[in-house]
Structures are given as C-alpha cells and as structure tokens.
Amino acid sequence: MTNLFTRIKNTVLADLNEALDMKERKDPIAMLNQYLRECELETEKVRKLLERQHQLKDRFNAEYLQALEMAEKRSSQADIAQKAGETELASFASQEQNQYAERASRLKEALANAAKQQDELEHKYEDMKHKLKDMHIRRLELMGRENVSRAHQRMDQVIENDAYSDKAYSKFSEIESYLDKIENQVNSSYYRNTIDGRIAELEKELKKQETHSIS
C-alpha cells in the first residue's frame, strides 16, 4: 500500500512538473513573475525573523543586566549580613548571589549567540534583497528581449504572410492616397488663389493704362 501511494505521489509530481515546464516554455515572463513573488514572500519572512531576533536580543540583554544587578546587590547584602552576625541571612544572600551570577553567565552566552544569529540573518537578508533586485533587473532585460522578438515576429509576418501583407500594404496605400488628395486640394487652392490675385493685379494695370490713354 505504501508503494502504491508513493507511485501515485511521484506520478502526480511528475505531471505537475511537466505542466509547469510547459507553462514556462509558453510564457517564461509569467513564470518569472511567479518566482519573483515567491522570492519576495521569502524575503519578507526573513525580514520578520530578523525583526523578531532583534527583539529577542534586546530581551536577553535586559535580563542579563538585571541578573548582574541582582548578583551585585545580593553580594553586598551578604557582606552586610555577615558583618552584622546574621549568618543565616548572609548564607541565603550568598546563595541568591550565586544563582543570579550563574543566570547572568548563561544569559551572557545566550546574548552572544543571539547577536551572532542576528548578524547572520542580517547578512542573509541583505543578500536576498540584492538577489531579488538582480532578478527584477533580469526580468526587465527578458521583457525587453521578448518585446524585440515579438516586434521582429510581427514585421516578419507583414513581410512573409501574403494575405496579411496585402492587407497591411492596402492600408498604407489608402493613407497615401488620402495624403495625396489633401495635398492636391491644398495645391489647387494655392494656385487658384494665386491666379485670382494675379488676374486682379492685371485688371488694375489694364485700367490704369486705359485711363492714361484717355487723358
């Protein structure tokens, strides 16, 4: 039964991996985006762990300082009780001083370990951030190459696909014909206005000549 479940699990995993491979080949940018989101989530988890580690180190430090303070206090109290002849009280204070001293020693070691672990987490976190940034840059590079590839593919279709080519060039021809029409209209208007102005000037000249000849 165990072998059967193992085979089923392996089959499902193989099918899943094959589906992911097909998706990656079909749309690598989409898969890269998914990887980036997963990396961002992992980076955020490390950030939270780093923040928690910082809080733990602060707590270790506070407990360590408190244990040192109490050890010094009990040591002083033991001396006072010993000088006052209160041997039982002095013995109790000494026992307490030893307990606090041992606790302080243990907390000092824990504080050192916490600080070391925090340094390791900080280095890992910074490294993850740099890698994540590099992945974002690589995504931009891939998107740029993919865009160029699609542009070339589109242009190849225009050139190689006769049906699409005819349609595209037909559209270009329509635009060129429209521009030619506008240009002819503008030129015609220009020449018409120019001719009208020129003839008007000729009429004025003729009238002047007729007036001079009469006088």
HELIX and SHEET records of a PDB file:
HELIX    1   1 THR A    2  LYS A   26  1                                  25    
HELIX    2   2 PRO A   28  LYS A   83  1                                  56    
HELIX    3   3 THR A   87  GLU A  160  1                                  74    
HELIX    4   4 ASP A  162  ILE A  214  1                                  53    
END                                                                             
